Amino acid sequence: MTAPSPKATILGIKPYQAGKAKAAGFASPIKLSANENALGCSPLARAAYIEAANSLHLYPDPQGVALREAIALKHDLDPARIVLGAGSDEIFALVCQAYLSPGDNMVQPQFAFAAWAIAARAAGASVRSAPERDYHVDVDAILAEVDATTRVVFVANPSNPTGTLIPFAEIERLHRALPQNVVLVLDGAYAEFAEHRVDYEDGLRLARTAPNVVLTRTFSKLHGLAALRVGWGYAAAPIVDALNRIRLPFNTCTGGQIAAVAALKDEAFAVRSLAHVCEGLPPLERVLSRAGFRTLPSATNFVTALAPTSEDAQACERGLAVRGILVRGLANYDMANALRVTVGDAQQMRALEAALREIRP
Ligand SMILES: Cc1ncc(COP(=O)(O)O)c(C=O)c1O
């Protein structure tokens, strides 16, 4: 008897690698590897989550009505067109399941968030990567990859793993040039960190009117609720209808839903988080530059920095880890000479600076 074997397309998928969380010999290492919120989360969200412990025996609201209404109020949206996911990761998976079949392709930029390709390949589609221009998304290169079998295009603005931003006019140009039967997913995981920048728009304006745009957002970054897995998408009604048909009924948990509602009400925490990142980026860039890295211009809560060689980057990642500091080496993103470092709190940033002075004097 032969053992069951998964579909060949599944075996071709490289599993997602999360940012490292453990450093040998350190009970609580300094974790700058997963772009988490250095300030934690809103105290209101935390209190709401604790309150949810009183109803652990009850299923969550399968429609997440209160959360969808709170998001709609905050962003001036139609709550019926919001779909909730277990993180925005799940929205990517739903879009791929709903719109990609074997023989189709998905197009993404060269340096792309790994979950997109996993979702596309899981649906049996192939993945095409469009070269970037000096670590910035290149709309013409994406369009050059699109053909009659393209069904989905993914772009994050600002982007991970590079942290860079392209003007919203470029996103609009991409959208105008795409065939209408292609779904354009605009991943806004880091949108809040870029909202104040010239030339930036989060894409909701486009998602309000376009029949083929899915805008995704997350509570994991600015709101610091990564553990609760709450994300959402906004799209035209027929797309939302398709996603809701395959969405598992209780995909977001009660604690996540009510903590996210509370987070949206806590404007003061969001303002503090944003200020912390805006103030923290320039010194982090300086520390990395002093250590001999070229920093990419970041519109996120992290800095991606290029070492002179891949060996330098890897030695530095190891040197930091033995000092209890975890950063993200980007070899699995085809950027073997790069490290990605989250803006941490003041103490963490001082420890990083001191360690880099030892490793790269
Ligand atoms: C570009 C990008 N999109 C989506 C996500 C995932 O967000 P979530 O926690 O909502 O699944 C991340 C997380 O790091 C990200 O970097």
The ligand as an ORCA input file, in Angstrom:
! r2SCAN-3c Opt
* xyz 0 1
  C       3.374     42.797      3.415
  C       2.679     42.026      4.476
  N       1.415     41.646      4.267
  C       0.736     40.934      5.179
  C       1.321     40.572      6.371
  C       0.563     39.664      7.299
  O      -0.237     40.319      8.111
  P      -1.272     39.543      9.064
  O      -0.618     39.466     10.390
  O      -2.472     40.411      9.018
  O      -1.534     38.198      8.467
  C       2.617     40.951      6.654
  C       3.241     40.524      7.920
  O       4.382     40.667      8.180
  C       3.314     41.696      5.683
  O       4.572     42.051      5.886
*
